Amino acid sequence: MGNILCCITTTKQTKNLSIDKQFKFPSPLPSWPAGEGFASGTIDLGGLQVCQITSFNNIVSISKIGSDDNGVTFFEPRSIPDGFSMLGCYCQSNDTPLFGWVLAGRDVSGGTLANPVDYTLVLSVNDSCYIWLPTPTDGYSAVGYIVTSSSQKPSTDKIMCVRNDLTDECESDALLFDADNSVNVYSSRPKTRGAQALGVSVGTFIIEDENNTSYSLLSCLKNNNFDTLSSTMPNLTQIEALIQEYSPRIYFHPDETYLPSSTTWYFSNGVLLYHVGDESSPIRVEPSGSNLPQGGSDDETYWLDLPVDETEKERVKKGDLESSEVYIHVKPMLGATFTDIVIWVFYPFNGPATAKIGLIDVPLGRIGEHVGDWEHVTLRISNFNSVLYRVYFSEHSGGTWVDTPSLEFQNGTNNFIGYSSLHGHATYSAPGVVLQGTDVVGLRNDTAKSNMFLDVGSKYSIVSAEYISSVIEPPWLNYARKWGPQVTYEIGVELEKLEASSTGIIESLVEELLVILPSEIYEEDGPTGPKMKDYWYGDER
């Protein structure tokens, strides 16, 4: 890749950086209920035992000269237990407290680990930062780099490569550092991810440039013991303890009209099941959803709708916060080295959207309204040590991963705070206005604290954990059809109203707005339920 000399500095920082401090939870983690293997410190991937290292020695920091970017720091894992070997170094942005991990490995079956035979220098920076790619012997793969502050090639005893049958393909993830000459540093992750995927993240990083996709030379690990989920995943009692320890409080905007409810409350208040060809005779849904059609896929022959009576319809739209509960889906991730606790919240109605055009807020009529709105937040917890490392906040058709140090916590507890956007119910980690679009034109997502909130840990139901036989899925979860009807308003008419209300320069901005509105704004059908989403079995986007 060549040296980067003109744009990077490794001079010792004179200002205090967030990474100079290690992140600590507001409250010490508890002792968890007894179980088979969850939070035991090690996981056997099939002859290769791995542990999570969270203490590091600082090697070197780099940053761009003349940039506000504080750069990144490279670390070497320390306090590696006896018998375990380093698999790679760690890298983190300097903008957040130190809070990361890499895996170390121990051969427990013979031949799963081997020293490299050489190294290739893939990046050098100002004669003080050198990043080396191990050259594995035949039948083995490198899963991490070594970083040194000297040009002297590291000893081949410094790191281990992993036998190919215990590795999988990895890819770049989040951008950690954007250097000139198109050289970038990324975190890494398995290329194939999901509840049944075997790929295991090593916690290391990737160096990538436009001419040499060096990330293809690194692998992640693979869990060949995946079928023995009980040896790593939390049991039911442990899941309940994790929910109490980490569950969020979700705040609603002071002007929110459309609040969540439980499915039982929703069905008990006159919700109707319609069938194509028999629209004049809808069936009232049982409180448990037991009379909903089960399984299959959305064939567009069934849908739910609010009560026919207008007064009742408007009442049900507003939900019932007092009786609300959330629904928990638990699944293995990253080769069962992590547990995803997915928190689903149901809203009977999604309200209309508001656009921002220049300095003007423009109500979008009935655009964005639909019956039945499912939103979720995902907690990603390490099966090595029970630590919450990331939280995914769903936001319309996408979402955002937020690392734990960037969360807002509630009153000295380890329960974090989320914010539900006004009418649209997208979830965010901080209050304020998030604009989907540009600084000039976009869709408003307003969040703020109020006296309306949902404490997830106070009322929840674990509705799915496929590896625990005692968890029985409720009938409504396996209802594959729409949770709302086709939208009765005509989107074209609403847009014409919007354009008609705009003049001059604002009119041209309206046209720009129509291009960037998210696709779900134009959806004419009600949404499907949680189990029909691609990330039910897959990973978050």
C-alpha positions as CSV (number, residue, x, y, z in Angstrom):
1,M,0.0,0.0,0.0
2,G,2.9,2.3,0.5
3,N,3.7,4.8,3.2
4,I,1.4,7.7,4.1
5,L,3.6,10.5,5.0
6,C,2.0,13.8,4.2
7,C,-1.5,13.4,5.7
8,I,-1.0,11.4,8.9
9,T,0.5,12.2,12.2
10,T,1.5,9.9,15.0
11,T,2.7,12.6,17.3
12,K,1.7,12.2,20.9
13,Q,-1.6,13.9,21.5
14,T,-1.6,17.0,23.7
15,K,-5.3,17.1,24.2
16,N,-7.4,14.7,26.2
17,L,-9.2,12.1,24.1
18,S,-12.2,10.0,25.0
19,I,-10.2,6.8,24.4
20,D,-7.8,7.8,27.2
21,K,-10.5,6.5,29.6
22,Q,-12.0,3.0,29.7
23,F,-15.8,2.8,29.6
24,K,-17.5,1.6,32.7
25,F,-21.2,0.8,33.1
26,P,-23.0,3.1,35.6
27,S,-23.6,0.2,37.9
28,P,-21.5,-3.0,38.4
29,L,-22.9,-6.0,36.6
30,P,-24.7,-8.6,38.8
31,S,-24.0,-12.2,39.3
32,W,-26.1,-14.1,36.8
33,P,-28.4,-17.0,37.6
34,A,-26.8,-20.4,37.1
35,G,-26.6,-21.9,33.6
36,E,-24.7,-24.3,31.5
37,G,-22.2,-22.1,29.6
38,F,-23.4,-18.6,29.2
39,A,-20.9,-15.9,30.5
40,S,-18.5,-18.7,31.5
41,G,-15.6,-16.9,29.8
42,T,-14.7,-19.3,27.0
43,I,-16.5,-21.0,24.0
44,D,-15.4,-24.1,22.2
45,L,-15.8,-23.6,18.5
46,G,-15.0,-27.3,17.7
47,G,-11.5,-28.0,18.9
48,L,-10.6,-24.4,19.1
49,Q,-11.4,-22.7,22.4
50,V,-11.7,-18.9,22.4
51,C,-12.0,-16.2,25.0
52,Q,-12.7,-12.5,24.8
53,I,-9.9,-10.2,25.7
54,T,-10.9,-6.7,26.9
55,S,-7.7,-5.3,28.3
56,F,-5.1,-3.8,26.0
57,N,-1.7,-2.1,25.7
58,N,-1.6,1.0,23.6
59,I,0.7,0.7,20.6
60,V,0.2,3.9,18.6
61,S,-2.3,6.6,17.6
62,I,-2.7,8.1,14.2
63,S,-4.7,11.0,13.0
64,K,-4.9,13.3,9.9
65,I,-3.0,16.5,10.0
66,G,-5.3,19.6,9.8
67,S,-8.4,17.5,10.4
68,D,-11.0,17.7,13.2
69,D,-11.0,13.9,13.1
70,N,-9.2,12.6,16.3
71,G,-8.1,9.5,14.5
72,V,-7.7,6.0,15.9
73,T,-5.5,4.0,18.3
74,F,-4.2,0.5,17.7
75,F,-3.9,-1.8,20.7
76,E,-2.4,-5.2,21.5
77,P,-4.4,-7.5,23.8
78,R,-2.8,-8.1,27.2
79,S,-3.5,-10.4,30.1
80,I,-4.1,-13.3,27.7
81,P,-4.8,-16.4,29.8
82,D,-2.2,-19.2,30.0
83,G,-2.5,-21.5,27.0
84,F,-4.3,-18.9,24.8
85,S,-2.6,-17.1,21.9
86,M,-3.2,-13.7,20.2
87,L,-5.2,-13.8,17.0
88,G,-5.0,-10.1,16.1
89,C,-4.7,-6.6,17.3
90,Y,-7.6,-4.1,18.1
91,C,-8.4,-0.7,16.7
92,Q,-10.8,1.9,17.9
93,S,-11.8,5.5,17.2
94,N,-10.3,8.0,19.6
95,D,-13.7,9.8,20.0
96,T,-15.2,7.3,22.4
97,P,-14.0,5.7,25.7
98,L,-12.0,2.5,25.2
99,F,-14.6,-0.3,25.0
100,G,-13.7,-3.2,22.8
101,W,-12.5,-6.8,22.6
102,V,-10.6,-9.3,20.5
103,L,-10.6,-13.1,20.7
104,A,-7.7,-15.2,21.8
105,G,-7.5,-18.9,20.9
106,R,-6.4,-22.1,22.5
107,D,-5.9,-25.4,20.6
108,V,-7.8,-28.1,22.6
109,S,-7.9,-30.9,19.9
110,G,-4.5,-30.6,18.1
111,G,-3.6,-28.7,15.0
112,T,-6.3,-25.9,15.1
113,L,-3.6,-23.2,15.4
114,A,-0.3,-22.6,13.7
115,N,2.3,-19.8,13.7
116,P,2.7,-17.8,10.5
117,V,5.7,-18.4,8.4
118,D,6.2,-14.7,7.6
119,Y,4.6,-11.3,7.4
120,T,3.7,-8.8,4.7
121,L,3.8,-5.1,5.6
122,V,0.5,-3.7,4.5
123,L,0.7,-0.2,5.9
124,S,3.4,2.0,7.4
125,V,2.8,5.5,8.8
126,N,5.5,8.0,9.5
127,D,8.0,5.4,10.6
128,S,6.1,4.8,13.8
129,C,3.1,2.7,12.9
130,Y,3.5,-0.6,11.0
131,I,0.7,-3.0,10.2
132,W,1.6,-6.6,9.3
133,L,-0.4,-9.3,7.7
134,P,0.6,-12.8,8.8
135,T,1.5,-15.2,6.1
136,P,-0.1,-18.5,7.1
137,T,1.2,-22.0,6.4
138,D,-0.8,-24.1,3.9
139,G,-4.2,-25.0,5.3
140,Y,-4.4,-22.1,7.7
141,S,-5.7,-18.5,7.5
142,A,-4.9,-15.2,9.2
143,V,-7.7,-13.7,11.2
144,G,-6.0,-10.5,12.3
145,Y,-3.1,-8.1,11.8
146,I,-0.2,-7.3,14.1
147,V,0.7,-3.7,14.7
148,T,4.1,-2.5,15.8
149,S,5.8,0.9,16.4
150,S,9.0,-0.4,14.9
151,S,9.9,-1.4,11.4
152,Q,11.4,-4.6,12.7
153,K,9.3,-7.6,11.5
154,P,7.5,-9.3,14.4
155,S,8.5,-12.7,15.6
156,T,6.4,-15.5,14.0
157,D,5.7,-16.7,17.6
158,K,3.7,-13.5,18.3
159,I,0.4,-14.5,16.7
160,M,-1.5,-17.6,15.6
161,C,-3.3,-18.4,12.3
162,V,-6.3,-20.7,12.3
163,R,-7.0,-24.0,10.5
164,N,-9.2,-23.3,7.5
165,D,-12.1,-25.5,8.5
166,L,-12.6,-23.2,11.6
167,T,-12.6,-20.0,9.5
168,D,-15.2,-18.2,7.4
169,E,-15.3,-15.2,5.0
170,C,-15.2,-11.8,6.6
171,E,-15.9,-8.3,5.3
172,S,-15.4,-4.6,6.3
173,D,-18.0,-3.1,8.7
174,A,-17.9,0.4,10.2
175,L,-15.4,2.9,9.0
176,L,-12.9,3.7,11.8
177,F,-10.4,5.9,10.0
178,D,-10.5,7.6,6.6
179,A,-7.0,8.4,5.5
180,D,-5.8,10.0,2.2
181,N,-4.6,7.9,-0.7
182,S,-7.9,5.9,-0.3
183,V,-6.5,3.9,2.6
184,N,-9.1,3.2,5.2
185,V,-9.4,1.3,8.5
186,Y,-12.6,-0.6,9.2
187,S,-13.9,-2.9,11.8
188,S,-14.6,-6.4,10.6
189,R,-17.5,-8.8,10.7
190,P,-18.5,-12.2,9.1
191,K,-19.8,-11.8,5.6
192,T,-22.7,-14.2,6.2
193,R,-24.6,-13.3,9.4
194,G,-27.9,-14.5,10.9
195,A,-29.5,-16.7,13.5
196,Q,-28.2,-19.8,11.8
197,A,-24.9,-18.5,10.4
198,L,-21.7,-19.9,11.8
199,G,-19.3,-16.9,11.3
200,V,-17.7,-15.6,14.5
201,S,-16.3,-12.1,14.7
202,V,-12.7,-11.9,15.9
203,G,-13.0,-8.3,17.0
204,T,-10.1,-7.2,14.8
205,F,-9.9,-4.6,12.0
206,I,-9.3,-4.4,8.3
207,I,-7.0,-2.2,6.2
208,E,-8.5,-1.5,2.8
209,D,-7.6,0.6,-0.2
210,E,-9.0,1.0,-3.7
211,N,-6.2,-0.9,-5.4
212,N,-5.7,-3.8,-2.9
213,T,-8.8,-5.2,-1.2
214,S,-6.6,-6.7,1.5
215,Y,-9.7,-7.6,3.7
216,S,-10.1,-10.6,1.4
217,L,-6.9,-11.9,2.8
218,L,-8.3,-12.0,6.4
219,S,-10.9,-14.5,7.6
220,C,-13.2,-14.6,10.6
221,L,-13.7,-17.7,12.7
222,K,-16.5,-20.3,12.4
223,N,-18.3,-22.2,15.2
224,N,-18.3,-25.8,14.3
225,N,-20.1,-26.5,17.6
226,F,-23.1,-24.4,16.7
227,D,-25.6,-27.2,17.2
228,T,-24.9,-27.2,20.9
229,L,-26.5,-23.8,21.5
230,S,-27.3,-24.6,25.2
231,S,-23.5,-24.5,25.9
232,T,-23.2,-20.8,25.1
233,M,-26.7,-19.2,25.0
234,P,-28.5,-17.9,28.1
235,N,-31.3,-20.0,29.6
236,L,-34.7,-18.6,30.3
237,T,-33.9,-17.4,33.8
238,Q,-30.7,-15.7,32.6
239,I,-32.7,-14.0,29.7
240,E,-35.0,-12.5,32.3
241,A,-32.1,-11.2,34.3
242,L,-30.5,-9.7,31.2
243,I,-33.8,-7.9,30.4
244,Q,-34.0,-6.4,33.9
245,E,-30.3,-5.3,33.8
246,Y,-30.2,-3.7,30.3
247,S,-33.8,-3.1,29.1
248,P,-34.5,0.5,28.0
249,R,-37.0,3.1,28.9
250,I,-38.5,4.5,25.7
251,Y,-39.7,8.0,25.8
252,F,-42.5,9.4,23.6
253,H,-42.7,13.0,22.3
254,P,-44.9,15.3,24.3
255,D,-47.2,15.8,21.3
256,E,-47.5,12.1,20.6
257,T,-51.1,11.0,19.9
258,Y,-50.5,7.4,18.7
259,L,-49.1,5.4,21.6
260,P,-48.4,1.6,21.8
261,S,-50.6,-1.1,23.2
262,S,-50.4,-4.8,23.9
263,T,-51.8,-7.1,21.2
264,T,-54.3,-8.4,23.7
265,W,-55.7,-4.9,24.3
266,Y,-55.7,-4.3,20.6
267,F,-57.6,-7.5,19.6
268,S,-60.0,-7.1,22.6
269,N,-61.1,-3.7,21.3
270,G,-62.9,-4.7,18.2
271,V,-60.1,-5.3,15.6
272,L,-61.4,-7.2,12.6
273,L,-60.0,-9.8,10.2
274,Y,-60.9,-9.4,6.6
275,H,-60.7,-11.9,3.8
276,V,-60.7,-11.3,0.0
277,G,-64.1,-12.1,-1.4
278,D,-65.8,-11.8,1.9
279,E,-65.1,-8.1,2.8
280,S,-68.7,-7.5,4.0
281,S,-68.4,-10.1,6.8
282,P,-65.1,-9.5,8.7
283,I,-64.4,-11.6,11.8
284,R,-63.6,-10.1,15.2
285,V,-60.2,-11.2,16.3
286,E,-59.9,-13.2,19.6
287,P,-57.9,-11.5,22.3
288,S,-55.1,-14.1,21.9
289,G,-55.2,-14.0,18.1
290,S,-56.1,-17.7,18.2
291,N,-58.5,-17.3,15.2
292,L,-55.9,-15.7,12.9
293,P,-54.7,-17.8,9.9
294,Q,-51.4,-19.4,10.8
295,G,-48.2,-19.9,8.8
296,G,-47.5,-19.6,5.1
297,S,-46.7,-16.2,3.7
298,D,-48.4,-13.0,2.8
299,D,-50.7,-14.0,-0.1
300,E,-52.6,-10.7,0.2
301,T,-55.9,-12.5,1.0
302,Y,-56.2,-11.5,4.7
303,W,-55.7,-8.2,6.5
304,L,-56.5,-6.6,9.8
305,D,-58.4,-3.3,10.4
306,L,-59.7,-1.1,13.1
307,P,-63.3,-1.2,14.4
308,V,-65.9,0.1,11.9
309,D,-67.4,2.5,14.4
310,E,-65.7,5.9,13.9
311,T,-65.6,6.7,17.6
312,E,-64.1,3.3,18.5
313,K,-61.7,3.5,15.6
314,E,-60.3,6.8,16.8
315,R,-60.0,5.5,20.3
316,V,-58.1,2.4,19.3
317,K,-55.8,4.4,17.1
318,K,-54.4,6.1,20.2
319,G,-53.3,2.9,21.8
320,D,-53.2,2.2,25.5
321,L,-49.9,2.9,27.2
322,E,-51.0,1.7,30.6
323,S,-51.6,-1.8,29.4
324,S,-48.7,-2.0,26.9
325,E,-46.2,-4.7,27.0
326,V,-43.3,-5.5,24.7
327,Y,-42.5,-8.8,23.0
328,I,-39.0,-10.4,23.2
329,H,-37.3,-12.4,20.5
330,V,-34.0,-14.1,21.6
331,K,-31.7,-15.5,18.9
332,P,-28.0,-16.5,18.6
333,M,-25.8,-14.2,16.5
334,L,-22.2,-14.3,15.2
335,G,-22.0,-18.1,15.5
336,A,-23.7,-18.1,18.9
337,T,-20.9,-16.1,20.5
338,F,-23.5,-13.3,21.0
339,T,-27.2,-13.2,22.0
340,D,-29.5,-10.7,20.4
341,I,-32.5,-9.7,22.6
342,V,-34.9,-8.1,20.2
343,I,-37.6,-5.9,21.8
344,W,-40.7,-5.5,19.7
345,V,-43.2,-2.7,20.3
346,F,-46.7,-2.6,18.8
347,Y,-48.5,0.6,17.9
348,P,-52.1,0.4,16.6
349,F,-51.6,3.3,14.3
350,N,-48.8,5.2,12.6
351,G,-49.5,8.9,12.3
352,P,-49.0,11.3,9.4
353,A,-45.5,12.5,8.5
354,T,-44.1,16.1,8.5
355,A,-41.5,17.4,6.0
356,K,-39.0,20.2,6.5
357,I,-38.5,22.3,3.4
358,G,-36.0,25.1,4.1
359,L,-37.1,26.7,7.3
360,I,-40.7,25.6,6.8
361,D,-42.4,22.6,8.4
362,V,-44.9,21.1,6.0
363,P,-47.5,18.5,7.2
364,L,-47.8,15.8,4.6
365,G,-51.6,15.3,4.8
366,R,-52.3,11.7,5.4
367,I,-49.1,10.5,3.9
368,G,-47.4,8.0,6.3
369,E,-50.6,6.9,8.0
370,H,-51.2,3.2,8.3
371,V,-52.8,0.7,10.7
372,G,-50.5,-1.5,12.7
373,D,-47.0,-0.4,13.3
374,W,-44.2,-2.7,14.6
375,E,-40.9,-1.2,15.8
376,H,-37.9,-2.8,17.5
377,V,-34.7,-2.3,19.4
378,T,-32.0,-5.0,19.5
379,L,-29.6,-5.6,22.4
380,R,-26.4,-7.5,21.4
381,I,-24.9,-9.2,24.4
382,S,-21.7,-11.2,24.6
383,N,-22.0,-14.9,25.5
384,F,-18.5,-14.8,26.9
385,N,-19.0,-12.3,29.6
386,S,-22.7,-11.0,29.5
387,V,-21.7,-7.5,28.5
388,L,-24.0,-5.4,26.4
389,Y,-21.8,-4.2,23.5
390,R,-24.2,-2.6,21.0
391,V,-27.8,-1.6,20.5
392,Y,-29.7,-1.4,17.2
393,F,-32.4,1.3,16.9
394,S,-34.8,0.6,14.1
395,E,-35.6,3.7,12.1
396,H,-38.3,3.3,9.4
397,S,-36.8,1.1,6.6
398,G,-33.3,1.0,8.2
399,G,-31.7,1.7,11.5
400,T,-28.5,2.5,13.4
401,W,-26.1,0.5,15.6
402,V,-25.0,2.4,18.6
403,D,-22.1,1.2,20.8
404,T,-22.8,1.0,24.5
405,P,-20.5,4.0,25.5
406,S,-22.7,6.3,23.4
407,L,-25.9,5.3,25.1
408,E,-27.8,7.5,27.6
409,F,-28.4,5.6,30.8
410,Q,-31.2,6.0,33.3
411,N,-30.5,7.3,36.8
412,G,-27.2,5.4,37.5
413,T,-28.5,2.1,36.2
414,N,-27.5,0.0,33.3
415,N,-30.9,0.6,31.7
416,F,-30.5,2.8,28.7
417,I,-32.9,5.3,27.2
418,G,-34.5,5.4,23.7
419,Y,-36.7,7.9,22.0
420,S,-39.7,7.2,19.8
421,S,-40.2,9.7,17.0
422,L,-43.4,11.7,16.8
423,H,-46.2,9.8,14.9
424,G,-43.7,7.6,13.0
425,H,-42.2,5.7,16.0
426,A,-38.7,5.4,14.6
427,T,-36.3,4.9,17.6
428,Y,-33.2,6.9,18.3
429,S,-30.6,7.0,21.0
430,A,-30.8,10.7,21.7
431,P,-33.5,13.4,21.7
432,G,-33.8,16.1,19.0
433,V,-34.7,16.3,15.3
434,V,-33.3,13.8,12.8
435,L,-33.9,14.8,9.2
436,Q,-34.1,12.1,6.6
437,G,-32.8,13.8,3.5
438,T,-30.6,16.9,3.2
439,D,-30.1,19.9,5.4
440,V,-32.6,21.7,3.2
441,V,-35.2,19.2,2.4
442,G,-36.2,16.1,4.4
443,L,-38.6,14.1,6.5
444,R,-38.7,15.2,10.2
445,N,-38.2,12.7,13.0
446,D,-38.9,14.6,16.3
447,T,-38.0,13.1,19.6
448,A,-38.1,14.5,23.1
449,K,-38.7,13.4,26.7
450,S,-42.1,13.7,28.2
451,N,-44.1,12.1,31.0
452,M,-45.1,9.3,28.6
453,F,-42.6,6.4,28.5
454,L,-42.5,2.7,28.3
455,D,-40.3,0.8,30.8
456,V,-39.5,-2.4,28.9
457,G,-38.5,-4.4,31.9
458,S,-41.7,-3.8,33.8
459,K,-44.0,-5.6,31.3
460,Y,-42.8,-7.9,28.7
461,S,-43.4,-11.4,27.2
462,I,-40.8,-13.6,25.7
463,V,-42.5,-14.8,22.6
464,S,-39.7,-16.6,20.7
465,A,-36.4,-18.3,21.6
466,E,-36.2,-21.3,19.3
467,Y,-33.5,-23.0,21.2
468,I,-35.6,-23.1,24.4
469,S,-38.5,-25.6,24.1
470,S,-40.5,-24.1,26.9
471,V,-41.0,-20.8,25.0
472,I,-44.3,-21.1,23.1
473,E,-44.9,-18.7,20.3
474,P,-48.4,-16.9,20.5
475,P,-50.7,-17.4,17.5
476,W,-50.5,-13.7,16.4
477,L,-46.7,-14.1,15.9
478,N,-47.3,-16.7,13.2
479,Y,-49.9,-14.7,11.4
480,A,-48.1,-14.0,8.1
481,R,-50.5,-11.5,6.6
482,K,-51.0,-7.8,6.9
483,W,-51.6,-6.0,10.2
484,G,-53.5,-3.2,8.4
485,P,-55.6,-2.7,5.3
486,Q,-54.7,-1.1,2.0
487,V,-54.4,2.7,2.7
488,T,-57.6,4.4,1.7
489,Y,-56.2,7.8,0.8
490,E,-54.7,8.4,-2.6
491,I,-51.0,9.3,-2.3
492,G,-51.1,11.2,-5.6
493,V,-54.0,13.4,-4.3
494,E,-52.0,14.2,-1.1
495,L,-48.9,15.1,-3.1
496,E,-51.0,17.4,-5.3
497,K,-52.3,19.1,-2.2
498,L,-48.7,19.6,-1.0
499,E,-47.6,21.0,-4.3
500,A,-50.6,23.2,-4.6
501,S,-49.8,24.8,-1.2
502,S,-46.2,25.7,-2.3
503,T,-45.1,28.5,-4.5
504,G,-41.9,29.9,-5.9
505,I,-38.7,28.4,-4.8
506,I,-40.5,26.2,-2.3
507,E,-42.2,24.4,-5.2
508,S,-38.9,23.2,-6.6
509,L,-37.9,22.0,-3.2
510,V,-41.2,20.0,-3.0
511,E,-40.1,18.1,-6.1
512,E,-36.8,17.3,-4.4
513,L,-38.7,16.1,-1.3
514,L,-40.7,13.7,-3.3
515,V,-37.5,12.0,-4.5
516,I,-36.0,11.5,-1.1
517,L,-39.1,10.4,0.9
518,P,-38.5,6.9,2.2
519,S,-40.2,4.1,0.4
520,E,-42.5,3.1,3.2
521,I,-44.1,6.5,3.0
522,Y,-45.6,5.3,-0.3
523,E,-46.7,1.9,1.0
524,E,-50.3,1.2,0.3
525,D,-50.6,-2.0,2.3
526,G,-50.4,-2.4,6.0
527,P,-47.2,-3.9,7.4
528,T,-46.5,-7.5,8.2
529,G,-45.6,-8.7,11.7
530,P,-42.2,-9.2,13.3
531,K,-41.6,-12.8,12.1
532,M,-42.1,-11.8,8.5
533,K,-39.2,-9.3,8.6
534,D,-36.0,-10.5,7.0
535,Y,-34.0,-9.6,10.1
536,W,-36.1,-12.0,12.2
537,Y,-33.6,-14.7,11.2
538,G,-31.0,-12.4,9.7
539,D,-28.8,-9.7,11.0
540,E,-29.8,-6.0,11.3
541,R,-28.9,-3.9,8.3
